[in-house]
């Protein structure tokens, strides 16, 4: 087995030109005893003095390999008990020389990056804890829960409509009023059109939406005064318009 050579170079430039040496050191491990013959080695170079190329050659390279009798005897008889104990001591010695093992009593320094991470983690946990406390107390506030659940309760009331056009038409303004009362956090059942428009104005709902709410409310009141003209199409149309208007109010909070 022939390993990669180790190259050494010591060349310098002097008054007479380049001078120095180059060497290649090979490690060779023979697998069997005997004589090993190598091919001649040649080195070509240009001689400035003679002004011509010259070739240096070494031939008759022979390597004689003899058996290692001591190693053969050791392999045949194996390791003794004392040698096994020495091996274990060598392993323990190598472990004691490990430089990456830190003493538990050694003072530990915290880097700036680690300190920032600890601080951010602390404040994140603190914010999460505060949010849980706020949610806990808000969940026990009836007015707040009505405001949060206003739109969902409105949809539940719409799903419970009887299906009778006249009855449903009379319930639509009640559902609208109940939604506004829930958003206001009160139990008033007699919220009228003026109260709804005042609520929209306080919450800075744009004029176009307020006009649509006013127009919707006028249509519902007109049909409730003329129940003979109410049919399913009127109810479905006004119900969908109400849901659209309440979605706008829900986005404004």
PEVENZI-V490302 format. One record per residue. N is the residue number from 1. RES is the residue in three letters. D_LAST is the distance of its C-alpha to the last C-alpha in Angstrom with 1 decimal. Layout:
BEGIN
n->N res->RES d_last->D_LAST
n->N res->RES d_last->D_LAST
END
This chain:
BEGIN
n->1 res->UNK d_last->83.3
n->2 res->UNK d_last->82.8
n->3 res->UNK d_last->79.7
n->4 res->UNK d_last->78.2
n->5 res->UNK d_last->80.5
n->6 res->UNK d_last->79.6
n->7 res->UNK d_last->80.3
n->8 res->UNK d_last->81.7
n->9 res->UNK d_last->82.6
n->10 res->UNK d_last->84.5
n->11 res->UNK d_last->85.3
n->12 res->UNK d_last->85.8
n->13 res->UNK d_last->87.1
n->14 res->UNK d_last->90.3
n->15 res->UNK d_last->93.0
n->16 res->UNK d_last->94.6
n->17 res->UNK d_last->91.5
n->18 res->UNK d_last->89.3
n->19 res->UNK d_last->90.6
n->20 res->UNK d_last->89.3
n->21 res->UNK d_last->88.5
n->22 res->UNK d_last->86.1
n->23 res->UNK d_last->86.0
n->24 res->UNK d_last->84.3
n->25 res->UNK d_last->84.5
n->26 res->UNK d_last->84.1
n->27 res->UNK d_last->83.6
n->28 res->UNK d_last->85.7
n->29 res->UNK d_last->85.7
n->30 res->UNK d_last->88.6
n->31 res->UNK d_last->88.1
n->32 res->UNK d_last->91.8
n->33 res->UNK d_last->95.0
n->34 res->UNK d_last->97.4
n->35 res->UNK d_last->98.0
n->36 res->UNK d_last->95.3
n->37 res->UNK d_last->96.4
n->38 res->UNK d_last->94.2
n->39 res->UNK d_last->94.5
n->40 res->UNK d_last->95.9
n->41 res->UNK d_last->93.5
n->42 res->UNK d_last->93.9
n->43 res->UNK d_last->92.6
n->44 res->UNK d_last->93.2
n->45 res->UNK d_last->93.0
n->46 res->UNK d_last->94.5
n->47 res->UNK d_last->97.3
n->48 res->UNK d_last->97.3
n->49 res->UNK d_last->100.8
n->50 res->UNK d_last->102.3
n->51 res->UNK d_last->100.0
n->52 res->UNK d_last->99.4
n->53 res->UNK d_last->97.2
n->54 res->UNK d_last->98.3
n->55 res->UNK d_last->97.3
n->56 res->UNK d_last->97.5
n->57 res->UNK d_last->97.9
n->58 res->UNK d_last->98.1
n->59 res->UNK d_last->99.4
n->60 res->UNK d_last->100.6
n->61 res->UNK d_last->97.4
n->62 res->UNK d_last->98.0
n->63 res->UNK d_last->95.8
n->64 res->UNK d_last->97.7
n->65 res->UNK d_last->95.5
n->66 res->UNK d_last->97.0
n->67 res->UNK d_last->95.5
n->68 res->UNK d_last->94.1
n->69 res->UNK d_last->96.2
n->70 res->UNK d_last->94.3
n->71 res->UNK d_last->91.0
n->72 res->UNK d_last->92.6
n->73 res->UNK d_last->94.1
n->74 res->UNK d_last->90.7
n->75 res->UNK d_last->89.0
n->76 res->UNK d_last->91.7
n->77 res->UNK d_last->91.6
n->78 res->UNK d_last->87.9
n->79 res->UNK d_last->86.3
n->80 res->UNK d_last->87.8
n->81 res->UNK d_last->85.9
n->82 res->UNK d_last->86.1
n->83 res->UNK d_last->84.7
n->84 res->UNK d_last->81.7
n->85 res->UNK d_last->81.1
n->86 res->UNK d_last->81.3
n->87 res->UNK d_last->78.7
n->88 res->UNK d_last->76.3
n->89 res->UNK d_last->77.0
n->90 res->UNK d_last->76.3
n->91 res->UNK d_last->72.9
n->92 res->UNK d_last->72.1
n->93 res->UNK d_last->73.3
n->94 res->UNK d_last->71.0
n->95 res->UNK d_last->68.0
n->96 res->UNK d_last->69.0
n->97 res->UNK d_last->69.0
n->98 res->UNK d_last->65.3
n->99 res->UNK d_last->63.6
n->100 res->UNK d_last->59.9
n->101 res->UNK d_last->60.1
n->102 res->UNK d_last->58.7
n->103 res->UNK d_last->60.0
n->104 res->UNK d_last->57.5
n->105 res->UNK d_last->58.6
n->106 res->UNK d_last->57.8
n->107 res->UNK d_last->55.2
n->108 res->UNK d_last->52.1
n->109 res->UNK d_last->50.2
n->110 res->UNK d_last->46.5
n->111 res->UNK d_last->45.7
n->112 res->UNK d_last->43.0
n->113 res->UNK d_last->41.1
n->114 res->UNK d_last->41.3
n->115 res->UNK d_last->40.2
n->116 res->UNK d_last->37.1
n->117 res->UNK d_last->36.3
n->118 res->UNK d_last->36.8
n->119 res->UNK d_last->34.6
n->120 res->UNK d_last->31.7
n->121 res->UNK d_last->32.1
n->122 res->UNK d_last->32.1
n->123 res->UNK d_last->28.9
n->124 res->UNK d_last->27.2
n->125 res->UNK d_last->28.4
n->126 res->UNK d_last->27.4
n->127 res->UNK d_last->23.7
n->128 res->UNK d_last->23.7
n->129 res->UNK d_last->25.2
n->130 res->UNK d_last->22.7
n->131 res->UNK d_last->19.8
n->132 res->UNK d_last->21.7
n->133 res->UNK d_last->22.3
n->134 res->UNK d_last->18.7
n->135 res->UNK d_last->17.7
n->136 res->UNK d_last->20.8
n->137 res->UNK d_last->20.0
n->138 res->UNK d_last->16.3
n->139 res->UNK d_last->17.7
n->140 res->UNK d_last->19.9
n->141 res->UNK d_last->17.4
n->142 res->UNK d_last->17.0
n->143 res->UNK d_last->14.1
n->144 res->UNK d_last->12.1
n->145 res->UNK d_last->13.4
n->146 res->UNK d_last->12.6
n->147 res->UNK d_last->8.8
n->148 res->UNK d_last->9.2
n->149 res->UNK d_last->11.8
n->150 res->UNK d_last->10.5
n->151 res->UNK d_last->10.6
n->152 res->UNK d_last->13.7
n->153 res->UNK d_last->15.4
n->154 res->UNK d_last->14.9
n->155 res->UNK d_last->16.7
n->156 res->UNK d_last->19.3
n->157 res->UNK d_last->20.1
n->158 res->UNK d_last->20.6
n->159 res->UNK d_last->23.0
n->160 res->UNK d_last->24.9
n->161 res->UNK d_last->25.8
n->162 res->UNK d_last->29.5
n->163 res->UNK d_last->30.5
n->164 res->UNK d_last->32.2
n->165 res->UNK d_last->31.0
n->166 res->UNK d_last->31.5
n->167 res->UNK d_last->29.8
n->168 res->UNK d_last->26.8
n->169 res->UNK d_last->26.4
n->170 res->UNK d_last->26.5
n->171 res->UNK d_last->23.8
n->172 res->UNK d_last->21.2
n->173 res->UNK d_last->20.2
n->174 res->UNK d_last->20.2
n->175 res->UNK d_last->17.8
n->176 res->UNK d_last->15.4
n->177 res->UNK d_last->16.0
n->178 res->UNK d_last->15.6
n->179 res->UNK d_last->12.1
n->180 res->UNK d_last->11.1
n->181 res->UNK d_last->13.3
n->182 res->UNK d_last->11.8
n->183 res->UNK d_last->8.2
n->184 res->UNK d_last->10.5
n->185 res->UNK d_last->12.5
n->186 res->UNK d_last->15.7
n->187 res->UNK d_last->18.5
n->188 res->UNK d_last->19.2
n->189 res->UNK d_last->20.6
n->190 res->UNK d_last->21.7
n->191 res->UNK d_last->18.5
n->192 res->UNK d_last->19.9
n->193 res->UNK d_last->19.1
n->194 res->UNK d_last->19.3
n->195 res->UNK d_last->16.7
n->196 res->UNK d_last->14.2
n->197 res->UNK d_last->15.1
n->198 res->UNK d_last->14.9
n->199 res->UNK d_last->11.3
n->200 res->UNK d_last->10.6
n->201 res->UNK d_last->12.9
n->202 res->UNK d_last->11.5
n->203 res->UNK d_last->8.1
n->204 res->UNK d_last->10.5
n->205 res->UNK d_last->10.3
n->206 res->UNK d_last->13.6
n->207 res->UNK d_last->16.7
n->208 res->UNK d_last->17.6
n->209 res->UNK d_last->14.6
n->210 res->UNK d_last->15.3
n->211 res->UNK d_last->18.9
n->212 res->UNK d_last->18.3
n->213 res->UNK d_last->16.6
n->214 res->UNK d_last->19.5
n->215 res->UNK d_last->22.0
n->216 res->UNK d_last->20.8
n->217 res->UNK d_last->21.0
n->218 res->UNK d_last->24.5
n->219 res->UNK d_last->25.7
n->220 res->UNK d_last->24.8
n->221 res->UNK d_last->26.5
n->222 res->UNK d_last->29.5
n->223 res->UNK d_last->30.1
n->224 res->UNK d_last->29.8
n->225 res->UNK d_last->32.5
n->226 res->UNK d_last->34.6
n->227 res->UNK d_last->34.3
n->228 res->UNK d_last->37.4
n->229 res->UNK d_last->35.6
n->230 res->UNK d_last->32.8
n->231 res->UNK d_last->33.2
n->232 res->UNK d_last->31.4
n->233 res->UNK d_last->30.5
n->234 res->UNK d_last->28.7
n->235 res->UNK d_last->26.7
n->236 res->UNK d_last->25.8
n->237 res->UNK d_last->24.9
n->238 res->UNK d_last->22.6
n->239 res->UNK d_last->21.0
n->240 res->UNK d_last->20.2
n->241 res->UNK d_last->18.9
n->242 res->UNK d_last->16.6
n->243 res->UNK d_last->15.2
n->244 res->UNK d_last->14.7
n->245 res->UNK d_last->12.9
n->246 res->UNK d_last->10.5
n->247 res->UNK d_last->9.9
n->248 res->UNK d_last->9.0
n->249 res->UNK d_last->6.5
n->250 res->UNK d_last->5.1
n->251 res->UNK d_last->5.3
n->252 res->UNK d_last->3.8
n->253 res->UNK d_last->0.0
END
